[in-house]
């Protein structure tokens, strides 16, 4: 399963969230830190829950769940068997 990770500038840091995993958020002082913290958050968030379906970037943008300003960082996180693998 691949989940889109959206990283945005927030007050004093970066905020990261997964549009397809409601409530799963992370922060960091850099993009790398936000991505690493988001991977951990995803593992923790889905630890006891079934992984929700994921959507394509087009589906997410068309749904209005993410409104792009062009300043976000988008990354994909692979999630399998309770483990967030690599981000791309």
ABEGO torsion letter per residue (X at the ends): XBBBBBBBBBBGBBBBBBAABBGBBBBBABAAAAAAAAAAAAAAAAAABBBBBBBBAAAAAAAGABBBAGABBBBBBBBBGGBBBBBX
